[in-house]
Amino acid sequence: MQRDRIWTLMSRKLSGEATQAELQELDGLIKSYPEFDMPTQFVTEYWSIPTENDDDFLEATFHLHEERLKGKGYHLNAVQAETGSFEYEHVQTQKKSKKWLAVVLMAVLFFVIVLGIFSYNKYNTPSLEQPIAKSEISTKNGSRTKIQLPDGTSVWLNSSSKLTYDNENFGTKIREVSLVGEAYFDVVKNPSKPFIIHTSKMDIKVLGTVFNVKSYPTDKTTETSLIHGSVEVTLNDRQEKIMLKPNEKLIINNDDSKALDANTGTKSKKVFTTVTKPIIELSHLTLYPSDNSIVETGWVNNKLIFTNETLEDIAAKMQRWYSKTIIIKNEKLKKELLTGSFQNETMQQALKALQFTTRFNYRIEKDTITITK
């Protein structure tokens, strides 16, 4: 391994045996593995510190290695007896060799300690920019799910939606979540810890209530529909706050440059229009004529309901509902207004039902449906 090669070259460098090529190789390896830069510096500096003679320590170290050699079948006394000349050449040389060996052992031990501390600090010291531990729940096209948050709040997620929240701090002081897509909330009441939902266009603050939020990035509008209780809506880039009452709906135009479609199917209560700010509308919830079910929350009961909506908007809902791509190749067809409700119908059954109201043709190719006049 390259890391082992670093210490081989270091030992040759410290002993003065390294060639110029080996020194260049060592520099290159340390550049490739910068985590070894500091430990090798420590070892080099420690190696250069003068050592005090400790004959007892050196003697003990020598005998320790002598015993290890005996364990491997090498007997220094036997070699000496055979040759009559084995004395490490001279007593002076013997002491020098012992000292050198002890210094090497001390340097290695010091290196192990330094490297251990360095590695621990590197991999275990918390980063100041450590990401927040978040929980994320998401759904794909054609799927819906129900979850329960740590405070007991129930959330239904519609197709192609995502809900995120801080897993560690949720409920410590406030309860905050972020939503992309559509969700139905049944919030557990807790006056001391308000519940806040963040979307791209608005923030919704509640204490305990039931409401629906629709905030798809590709939709023309963002909506909040209150079933019961009360919510406080703060619009992004605006100072005013809007209080919703039961059965009221707030609609925000996602395209700042265009007005809301006049055919909303509801009677507007208030309209705020500003040239430089998004147009918003406050209206009542929509009831489906045949059974008085709430259109805005029908999906929670597995119903796709629409009243007096354009075929273009209905196609956007059906794409998420059936997980198909729908392309309408006629501008007049896009503006056709339709009313209907689907629950257990297949995609083809739903298209055939729409054909009874509006004449059009369609072609299905894998996951893509093309509608023409």
Summary of the structure (lengths in Angstrom):
residues: 373
radius of gyration: 38.1
end to end distance: 69.4
largest distance: 116.3
contacts: 1031
relative contact order: 0.06
helix: 36%
strand: 29%
